[in-house]
Amino acid sequence: MRTSRLLRYGAVLTALSVGTAACAATPQLPRPGAVVGTPTASRAASPAPVESPVVVLDPGHNGRNAENLAAIKRQVPDGRGSTKACNTTGTQTDAGYAEHAFTFDVASRVAQQLTAAGVRVVLTRSDDDGVGPCVDVRGRAGETADADAVVSIHADGAPTSGRGFHVAFSEPPLNPSQEGPAHRLAAALRDAMRVARFPDSDYAGQDGLAPRYDLAGLNLATRPTALVECANMRNPGEAALVTSPEGRARYATAIAAGVLSFLGSAR
C-alpha cells in the first residue's frame, strides 16, 4: 500500500511543490485533539486527487518532563534486548531556551509545509505541555500510522566548541526498513540541511551522518526513520540561531525539503 500511494504521489509531487510556493499564506497546523502520548494526525485537503503519503514527525522530549522525573525515568524496551529511560528532559541554551520548545516549534513548521505539499502528517505529541510519550511509543509510531517516513527532531547539548548538525539512523539495522530506506532518508535530510547552508557536525558522526545503536526510537522503527540533531544549543552562535523564529524557520524548511526529496525518490 505504501508503494502504490508513493507512486501516485510522485506523479503530482512537482505540481504540488509549485502550488505550495505560489501560496500567499502558510496554512495553520491543525491542533490534534488526542491525548498526548498517542500519535495524532492532521489532514489537509489535497490539491490533487491522490492518496497522500504519511509522515510521522517526532518532536523530541516534552514541556512537562522535568516536572515528572519518576514517570520519564521508567524503564522501557530499547529495541536491542535491553531497556532505557522512557524519556529525558532534553537540553537547553545557556539562556534557558529549552530543546523541547525548539523541537515542537520546528516540527509544527515542518508539518505546515508538508501538509501544504499534500502529505498527511502525524505528530507523536500534539503540544508542548505534556509528559512523554516514551521512546518506545515514539519508535513504534511509524508502524501505528503506516508511515512512509518518520523524522525525529532534536537539538544537542554538546561542549560549547562543537557546532553543526548530524542525522542519526539505526545501525546495525534490525529490519529491512532500517537498511536502505532509512539510510536514504538520512542522506536526503543531510543533503537538504547542507543546501540550507547548515554545517556538518564537527563533533559527532561523519559527513553529517551518525549511525547509532543506542536510540530506542530508531531501533524500534519498522518504517524508514531518521533523527535530525539540528544544532548544538550550547554553542553561542547556534544558540542564537535556534532561539530566533527566523532560524527555526530555516531548519523547518530544510527538513521539509529533505522529506519531500525522500518521498519523491521512493516512488
C-alpha positions in Angstrom: 0.0 0.0 0.0 2.8 2.4 0.8 4.5 1.8 -2.5 1.3 2.4 -4.5 0.5 5.6 -2.8 4.1 6.9 -3.2 3.8 6.1 -7.0 0.6 8.1 -7.2 2.0 10.9 -5.1 5.2 11.0 -7.1 3.2 11.8 -10.2 2.0 15.1 -8.7 4.8 16.0 -6.4 6.3 18.6 -8.7 2.9 20.2 -9.3 2.2 20.3 -5.5 5.6 21.9 -4.8 4.9 24.6 -7.4 1.5 25.2 -6.0 2.8 25.5 -2.5 5.4 28.0 -3.5 2.7 30.1 -5.0 0.5 30.2 -1.9 0.2 33.7 -0.4 -0.1 32.4 3.2 1.2 29.4 5.1 -1.7 27.2 6.3 -2.2 26.8 10.0 -1.3 23.5 11.5 -4.5 21.7 12.8 -4.5 21.1 16.5 -4.9 17.4 17.1 -7.3 16.6 19.9 -6.0 13.2 21.1 -4.3 12.6 24.5 -0.6 13.3 24.5 1.3 10.1 24.0 -0.9 8.8 21.2 0.3 9.6 17.7 -2.1 12.2 16.3 -2.9 13.0 12.7 -3.6 16.3 10.9 -5.1 16.1 7.4 -5.4 18.9 4.9 -7.4 18.9 1.7 -5.0 17.7 -1.0 -4.8 19.9 -4.1 -4.8 16.8 -6.3 -6.9 13.6 -6.2 -4.1 11.4 -4.9 -3.8 9.2 -1.8 -1.4 11.2 0.5 1.8 9.7 1.8 2.0 9.6 5.6 4.9 11.2 7.5 5.4 11.0 11.3 7.1 13.9 12.9 8.5 13.3 16.3 9.4 16.5 18.2 11.9 15.4 21.0 11.1 15.5 24.7 8.1 17.4 26.1 7.4 20.5 28.2 6.4 18.8 31.5 9.1 16.1 31.5 11.2 18.0 34.1 8.2 18.1 36.5 7.6 14.3 36.2 11.0 12.7 36.6 9.6 9.5 38.1 7.5 9.0 35.0 10.2 9.6 32.5 12.8 7.5 34.3 10.6 4.4 34.0 12.4 1.8 32.0 11.1 0.7 28.6 12.4 -1.5 25.8 15.3 -0.1 23.8 14.8 -2.4 20.8 18.1 -4.3 21.2 17.2 -6.6 24.2 17.7 -4.1 27.0 15.9 -1.1 28.5 16.4 2.6 28.9 14.5 5.6 30.4 11.1 6.4 29.0 12.3 9.9 28.1 14.5 12.7 29.2 14.2 16.4 29.9 16.4 17.4 26.9 18.9 20.2 26.8 18.7 24.0 26.6 20.7 27.0 25.7 22.7 28.8 28.4 20.0 31.4 28.4 17.3 28.8 29.2 15.6 28.2 25.8 14.6 24.6 26.0 15.1 21.8 23.5 11.5 20.6 23.9 10.2 24.1 22.9 12.6 24.2 19.9 11.6 20.8 18.6 7.9 21.4 18.8 8.2 24.7 17.1 10.3 23.3 14.3 8.0 20.2 13.9 4.9 22.4 13.7 6.6 24.4 10.9 7.6 21.3 9.1 4.1 19.9 9.4 2.6 23.1 7.9 4.9 22.8 4.9 4.3 19.1 4.3 0.6 19.4 4.7 0.6 22.1 2.1 2.5 19.7 -0.2 -0.2 17.1 0.1 1.4 15.0 2.8 -0.6 13.6 5.8 1.3 14.5 8.9 1.2 12.6 12.2 2.7 14.1 15.3 3.9 12.0 18.3 2.8 14.8 20.6 0.1 17.4 20.0 1.5 20.2 22.2 4.5 21.2 24.4 2.6 20.9 27.7 2.7 17.2 28.4 4.8 14.3 29.5 6.5 11.8 27.2 5.5 9.9 25.2 8.1 7.2 26.0 10.7 6.4 23.4 9.3 3.0 22.7 5.9 4.6 21.8 7.7 7.1 19.6 9.7 4.3 18.0 6.5 2.4 17.0 4.6 5.5 15.8 5.6 4.9 12.2 4.1 1.4 12.2 1.0 2.7 14.1 0.4 5.3 11.4 1.5 3.1 8.5 4.0 5.8 7.7 6.2 6.2 4.6 8.8 8.1 6.7 9.5 9.1 10.3 11.6 12.1 11.3 12.6 12.8 14.9 13.6 16.4 15.5 16.2 17.2 18.2 18.9 19.7 19.2 22.1 18.7 21.0 23.8 19.8 24.3 27.5 19.2 23.4 30.5 21.2 24.6 30.4 24.8 23.5 33.1 24.4 21.0 31.1 21.9 18.9 28.8 23.1 16.1 26.8 21.7 13.2 24.0 19.2 12.6 24.0 15.4 12.2 21.4 12.9 11.1 21.2 9.6 13.0 19.9 6.2 11.9 19.8 2.8 13.5 23.0 0.8 12.9 23.4 -2.2 12.6 19.9 -2.5 11.1 17.3 -4.7 12.7 14.9 -4.9 9.8 14.7 -4.1 6.1 13.3 -0.6 6.7 16.4 0.2 8.7 18.7 -0.9 5.9 18.5 1.0 2.6 15.3 3.1 3.2 16.5 4.6 6.5 19.9 5.4 5.0 18.3 7.1 2.0 16.0 9.1 4.3 19.0 10.2 6.4 21.0 11.1 3.3 18.1 13.2 1.9 17.8 15.1 5.2 21.6 15.6 5.3 21.7 16.9 1.8 18.8 19.3 2.4 20.4 20.7 5.5 23.6 21.3 3.5 21.7 23.0 0.8 20.3 25.3 3.5 23.9 26.1 4.5 23.9 24.4 7.8 27.4 22.9 8.6 28.0 19.2 9.2 28.7 18.5 12.8 32.4 18.8 13.8 32.0 16.7 16.9 29.5 13.8 16.1 29.2 11.4 13.1 30.9 11.9 9.8 29.8 13.8 6.7 26.7 14.8 8.5 25.6 11.2 9.2 25.7 9.3 12.5 24.9 5.6 12.8 23.6 4.8 16.3 22.8 1.5 18.1 21.6 3.1 21.3 18.5 5.1 20.4 15.2 3.2 21.1 13.2 5.4 18.8 15.4 4.3 15.9 15.9 0.7 17.0 12.1 0.0 17.3 11.2 1.6 14.0 9.8 -0.6 11.2 9.4 2.3 8.8 12.2 4.5 7.3 13.3 6.6 10.3 16.0 9.2 11.0 16.8 11.6 13.7 18.0 15.2 13.0 20.2 16.8 15.6 19.7 20.3 14.2 22.4 22.2 16.2 24.4 22.4 19.4 22.3 24.5 21.8 25.4 25.1 24.0 27.3 26.8 21.2 26.7 30.5 21.4 26.3 31.1 17.7 23.9 28.2 17.2 22.0 29.1 20.4 21.2 32.4 18.8 20.0 30.6 15.6 17.7 28.1 17.3 16.3 30.8 19.6 15.2 33.0 16.7 12.0 32.4 14.8 13.9 33.0 11.5 16.4 30.3 12.5 13.7 27.8 13.3 12.0 28.6 10.0 15.3 27.8 8.2 15.6 24.4 10.0 12.0 23.6 9.2 12.3 24.4 5.6 15.4 22.3 5.2 13.8 19.3 7.0 10.6 19.5 4.9 12.7 19.7 1.7 14.6 16.5 2.8 11.4 14.7 3.5 9.8 15.6 0.1 13.0 14.6 -1.6 12.9 11.2 0.0 9.2 10.7 -0.8 9.9 11.7 -4.4 12.8 9.3 -4.7 11.0 6.4 -3.0 8.2 6.2 -5.7 
